[in-house]
């Protein structure tokens, strides 16, 4: 089941009751998503005009923490920030995507991340399909597909996506996967010399060793802010790496 929280006029108590009712009928997998107000929608306009209200950030955070505590007390494992499962009921497809695997998106609005050629050196692409169902079907009938946009991904793009998705999982990013994507540079080599990482680790938000880098139980709740810091460091490392390489080429 999928549940959305921080809805209009919803209280923490309302949310607790809803979760309890859900646990009475669902015993394997739950996904929890905080409502996002999208500009241009009727709800966005209603909130802007004060015709209705949604819970503020602190209340939404409390709702999330309440859900984590309640679900864990009922035997659910938070294996990704928004996903909870009984042991053995985790989504294998989602885990594959979150851990950097290639995947093809088919259907209105679907996203894909894959190298369209079999060669090891083939560049991975981000592909987005036409959003609306009826135009999607017409394009498939006319062209054989409904891919609206193709964007080649650089090595840095792939690594940034790995940080965004991998750190949202309980197991984090394996050093083996990271080395494969970087061409041999490990997580410890890239991140542990940075004072920012030392501060995050000291705050018990992040764990990093020779096998993996993952957010702690405490860190998963604020993982988006951790990822922002790590992406900034990755970009600086990548820029310096190529600057150094260009300098060596110039000298030779």
N, C-alpha and C positions, 0 to 999 in steps of 0.2 A: 504494500500500500504506500501511496505518496500522500503526505500531509503538508499543508501550508499554514504557517503561523504568522503572527503579527498582522492579522487581518483587521479591517475596520472595526473599532470599538471592542476588540477582543481583549480580555484581561488574562492575567496569569492563571487565575482560578479557572476561567473558561477553558484554557489550554490544558490544564491538569485533568479536568473532567473529560475532555476530548481524547486525551492520550489514554486514560483509563478505559474508556469505552472501546478505543481502538485495540487495546491489548486483549480485550475479551474476544475479539474475532480474528485477530492477526497474530500468528505465532512464529513467523519465519523471517520476514524482511520488512523494514520500514525506511522510507526516505523522507527527510524533513527539510522543507525549503522556506526560507523567510520571504515574505511578500516583497517584491520590488515594484515601486511605482514607476510605470513607464510613461514618459512624456507623450502627450497626445491622446492618452486613453481617457475614458470617462471618469475612472476612479482618480487618476492623477488630477484632473480638473476639479473634481469634487473636493478633494483634500486641499487643493490650492485656494479654493473659494470658501473653505471652512464649512462646507456642507456636511462633512464627516471627518473623522479623525482616525489615524492609525497609531499604534503604540510607538513611543519614542525609542531611540536606540538602546537606552538602558533597560527598558522593559522588554524589548525584543531579546536582548542578551540574557536577561533573567529567564525568559521562556526557553531559550535554547539550553541553558544550564539545567533547568528543571527537567527538560526532556532527556538529557544525557543521564542524569541521576536516576530517573524513573526507569528508563529502558535498560540501563546496566543492572539495576536491581532485579529486573525480570529476565536476566540472562542474555541480553542483546550485547553484541560487541560493536563498538563504534569503529568500523574498519575504514571509514572515510568520514570527513567532517559532517556530511549530510546523510550518511548511510549507516544503518544499523542492522545487524543480522545475527540470528542464532548461528552457532558454529556449524559450518558446512553449507550455509544458505547464502553466502556472499555471491554477488554478481560477478561471474568470471569474465564476462564481456567487458564490464566497466573496469575491473581491475587491469585487464589487458590494456585498455586505453590509457588509464591513469599512470601506468608504469612504462609508457613510451612505445607501446606496440602500434603497428600500422593498422588502420581500419578504414573501411569504405562506408560512406554515408549514402543511403538510398531513400528517397522519399522527400516530400515537401519540406524545405528548410533544413535538410540534413547536412551535416558537416563530415568531411573525411580528411584523413591525414595519411598519405601513403605515397610511395614511389611507384609511378605507373609502369616502370620498366623493371625487368628482372635483375639487371646488373647490380652488383654490390654498391657501386659508386653512384647509382641513380639518385638524383636529388628528390627529396620528399616534397610533396605539394600539399597545400591546404585547398580543399575543394568545397564549395558551397552550392547547394542545389536551390533552385527557384523556391521561394517561400510559400506562395499561395497554391493550394491544391489544384484548382482548375487550370491555371496557366502551366503548372508543373506537368499535368497529364497531357496538355496540348503539345508542349515542347518535346516530351518523350515520344509522342506519336509522330511528330514532324522530324525530329533530329535523332531519335534513338536514345536520347538522354536529356536531362534537364539541369546539367551543370551550368550554373550562372556565372561563377567566378573561380578562376584558378590562380593561386599565388604560390610561386616557388618559395620554399623555405630555406633560409640560410642555416648553417650549422648553429649559429647563435640563436636563431628563432627556435630551433628544435630544443636546444638546451633551456631556453626560457620557458617553453611550454612544459618541459619536464619538471622544472622547479614548481610551476604553478599547480600542476596536477599531482605529481609524485608526493609532494610534501603534505597534501591534503589526506593522504592515506596513513593508516596506523603504522605500516612498515616502512614508509618513506621511500627514499631513492637508494637503490643498491649501488655500491661502488663499481661493480662489474658493468652495470648498465651505463653509468656515467662515463666510465673509461671508454666503452664502445662508442658513445656519442661524441666524445672529445678527441678520440684518436689516441688515448692513453693517459691523459691527465686525470688523476684521481681527485676525489672530493677533499681529502685532507690537504693535498698540495694546493688546491685552488682556494680553499676557504679558511683554513685554521690560522693562517698568519694574520688575519684581519682582526682588529680590535673590536669591531662591531659584532663579529661572530663570537668572540670571547665573552662579550657582554651578554649576548642572547643565551649562550650556553650557561653562563653563571646565573642567569635569571631562571634557570630550569625550564626554558622554553624550547630548547633544541638540543639534540644529541647527535654527535658526529664521531665516527671512528673509522677504522680501515675497511669496514664492511658496508656501512650505510650512513645516511644522514636522514634523520626523521624528527618531526615535531614531537615533543613530549605530550603526555596527557593534558597538561596545562597549556602547552603551546598550540595544540590543535584548535583551541577556542579562539586564538588570536593569530592563526596561521597566515592570514592575508597580509598582516603588517610585517611578519617575518619574511615572507616571500618578496615583498617590495625591497627590503634591505639586501637580500641575497641576489636579486636580479641586478641591482645597482652595482654590486661587487663583481658579478659575472661580466657585466658590460665593460667595466674598467679593466678587468683581467684580459678580456678578449681584445680590447683596443690596444693594450700594452703589448700583448703577444704578437700582434701583427705589426705594430710599430717596431718592435725589436727585430722581427724577421726581415722587415724592409731595410732596417739599418745594416743588418748582416749582409744582405744581398748587395747593398750599395758599396760596402767595404770590400766585398770580394770582387 
